[in-house]
Amino acid sequence: MTETVKQQHMADLIRQAVVIPVLTIERLEDAVPLAKALVAGGVRTLEVTLRTAVAAEAAKAVIAEVPEAIVGIGTILNGDDLARAEALGAKFGISPGATPELLKAAASSRLPFAPGIATASELMQALAYGFDVVKFFPAEQAGGIKALRALAGPFPNVRVCPTGGIGEANAATWLAEPNVLAVGGSWLCPAADIRAGNWAGITAMCAQAMKSLKSA
């Protein structure tokens, strides 16, 4: 798969998602019911972050037991994380930022990948390795929509999934930007609801969010 084809595949995955929940799974037993709750609410594209000790096993369980889910791995920090994501059978990878080493590894990998950027220089580096689909992170803290619009001037063909500080109140505003494919965030799966096993509540929240955002 060429870099251009991989990037188009990544763009298609993100665009169809509308919202990509960022999942930080603390307990392995929560992984499958959480994924099923999200999918039941119409949220199929999931980012399982490598932030906890059970993250890889959680992703593996979801991939095996929730075939309707499109599972990607987030918080990829280096080539080893990237290789682990690919070995797990992830459909895509996302990083919060990107080093030259990670970009080189991602360019050589078969895994569709979106590196994280927050500045023009970081975006130029991503483009140098063939990545024109990126994660804008942390979106609100890095200047918000004004910063995104400023970057769109010199980089009109870059496609973006902003993440960080995005929630129910501002997701539609971000999605209205022409270079935004989807938004990422954790508001659809609050930690308190996960701890309480409130899967019905998560499903209802997802269904409502998808309905309002798609209509918007």
C-alpha positions in Angstrom: 0.0 0.0 0.0 1.6 3.3 -1.1 1.7 6.3 1.2 -0.9 8.1 -0.9 -3.3 5.1 -0.7 -2.7 4.7 3.0 -3.5 8.4 3.6 -6.6 8.3 1.6 -7.7 5.2 3.5 -7.0 7.0 6.7 -9.0 10.0 5.6 -11.9 7.8 4.6 -11.8 6.0 8.0 -11.8 9.3 9.9 -14.4 11.0 7.7 -17.0 8.2 8.1 -16.4 8.2 11.9 -17.6 11.8 12.5 -16.5 11.3 16.2 -13.6 9.1 17.3 -13.9 8.4 21.1 -10.5 8.4 22.8 -10.6 5.4 25.1 -8.4 5.1 28.2 -9.3 1.7 29.6 -8.2 1.0 33.1 -9.9 -2.4 33.6 -9.7 -5.1 31.0 -13.2 -6.3 31.9 -14.6 -2.9 30.7 -13.2 -3.1 27.2 -15.7 -5.3 25.4 -18.9 -3.9 27.1 -17.7 -0.4 26.5 -17.0 -1.0 22.8 -20.4 -2.7 22.5 -22.1 0.3 24.1 -20.4 2.7 21.7 -21.2 0.6 18.6 -24.8 0.3 19.7 -25.0 4.1 19.8 -23.7 4.4 16.3 -20.0 5.1 17.2 -18.0 2.4 15.4 -14.5 3.9 15.0 -12.6 3.7 18.3 -9.2 4.8 19.4 -7.8 2.7 22.2 -5.0 4.6 23.8 -1.8 2.9 25.0 -2.0 4.8 28.3 -2.7 1.9 30.7 -1.2 -1.4 31.5 -4.2 -3.3 30.0 -4.5 -1.2 26.8 -3.0 -3.7 24.4 -5.1 -6.6 25.8 -8.2 -4.4 25.8 -7.7 -3.6 22.2 -7.1 -7.3 21.4 -10.3 -8.2 23.1 -12.4 -5.6 21.3 -11.0 -6.6 18.0 -11.8 -10.3 18.7 -15.2 -9.8 20.3 -16.7 -6.7 18.7 -16.3 -7.2 14.9 -18.5 -4.2 14.2 -16.0 -1.9 15.8 -13.2 -0.3 13.7 -10.4 -0.3 16.3 -7.3 1.9 16.1 -4.5 2.4 18.5 -3.7 5.8 19.9 -0.9 7.4 22.0 1.6 5.7 19.6 4.9 7.2 20.7 7.6 5.2 18.9 8.2 2.5 16.4 7.7 -0.2 18.9 4.2 1.1 19.7 3.5 1.2 16.0 4.6 -2.4 15.5 2.5 -3.5 18.4 -0.6 -1.8 17.0 0.0 -3.5 13.7 0.5 -6.9 15.4 -2.8 -6.5 17.3 -4.7 -6.1 14.1 -5.5 -2.4 14.5 -7.1 -0.7 11.5 -5.2 2.6 12.1 -2.8 4.3 14.4 -2.7 7.8 15.9 0.0 9.7 17.8 -0.2 12.8 20.0 2.9 14.2 18.3 5.6 12.8 16.1 9.4 12.5 16.0 11.4 11.9 12.8 11.9 8.3 14.0 8.2 7.7 14.4 7.4 9.3 11.1 10.0 7.2 9.3 8.6 4.0 10.9 5.0 5.0 10.1 5.9 5.7 6.5 7.4 2.2 6.2 4.5 0.5 8.0 1.4 -0.9 6.3 -0.8 0.7 9.0 -2.8 3.8 8.1 -1.5 6.5 10.4 -2.2 10.1 11.5 0.6 11.9 13.3 -0.1 14.5 15.9 0.8 18.1 15.1 0.3 21.5 16.8 2.5 23.9 14.8 3.4 24.7 11.2 6.9 23.3 11.6 5.4 20.0 12.9 3.0 19.9 10.1 5.8 20.5 7.6 7.7 17.6 9.1 4.7 15.3 8.8 4.2 16.4 5.1 7.9 15.6 4.4 7.2 12.0 5.3 4.0 11.9 3.2 1.4 12.5 5.9 -1.3 15.0 4.9 -4.0 13.5 7.3 -3.1 14.6 10.8 -4.3 14.9 14.4 -4.4 18.5 15.6 -3.6 18.1 19.3 -4.2 19.6 21.8 -6.7 21.4 19.6 -8.3 23.9 22.0 -5.1 24.5 24.0 -3.0 24.9 20.8 -5.1 27.9 19.7 -8.4 26.4 18.8 -10.2 27.0 15.5 -8.3 30.3 14.9 -5.1 28.3 14.9 -6.5 25.7 12.6 -7.7 28.3 10.1 -4.3 29.9 10.2 -2.6 26.6 9.3 -5.2 26.0 6.5 -3.8 29.1 4.7 -0.3 27.7 3.8 -1.5 24.1 4.0 -4.9 24.0 2.2 -4.8 20.3 1.3 -4.1 19.0 4.8 -7.0 17.1 6.4 -7.4 17.2 10.2 -8.9 15.3 13.1 -8.7 17.8 16.0 -8.6 16.3 19.5 -8.2 17.9 22.9 -10.7 20.1 24.6 -13.5 19.1 22.3 -16.9 18.0 23.7 -20.6 18.2 23.2 -20.7 22.0 23.3 -18.2 22.7 20.5 -17.9 19.5 18.4 -20.3 20.8 15.7 -18.3 24.0 15.4 -15.1 22.1 14.8 -16.8 19.8 12.3 -18.1 22.8 10.3 -14.5 23.6 9.3 -13.8 22.5 5.7 -10.5 20.8 6.5 -11.9 18.8 9.5 -12.8 15.2 8.8 -13.9 14.2 12.3 -13.2 15.1 15.9 -11.7 13.1 18.7 -12.6 13.2 22.3 -13.5 11.3 25.4 -16.8 13.0 26.3 -18.9 10.1 24.9 -17.4 7.7 27.4 -17.0 9.5 30.8 -14.7 7.7 33.2 -17.5 7.7 35.9 -19.9 5.9 33.5 -17.2 3.4 32.6 -16.5 2.7 36.3 -20.2 2.4 37.1 -20.8 0.1 34.1 -23.4 2.6 32.8 -23.3 1.1 29.3 -26.9 2.1 28.5 -26.1 5.7 29.4 -23.1 5.7 27.1 -25.2 4.2 24.2 -27.8 6.9 24.7 -25.2 9.6 24.8 -23.6 8.3 21.6 -26.9 8.0 19.7 -27.9 11.6 20.6 -24.5 12.9 19.7 -24.3 11.2 16.3 -27.9 12.3 15.5 -27.2 15.9 16.3 -23.7 16.1 14.7 -24.7 14.3 11.4 -27.7 16.7 11.0 -25.5 19.7 11.8 
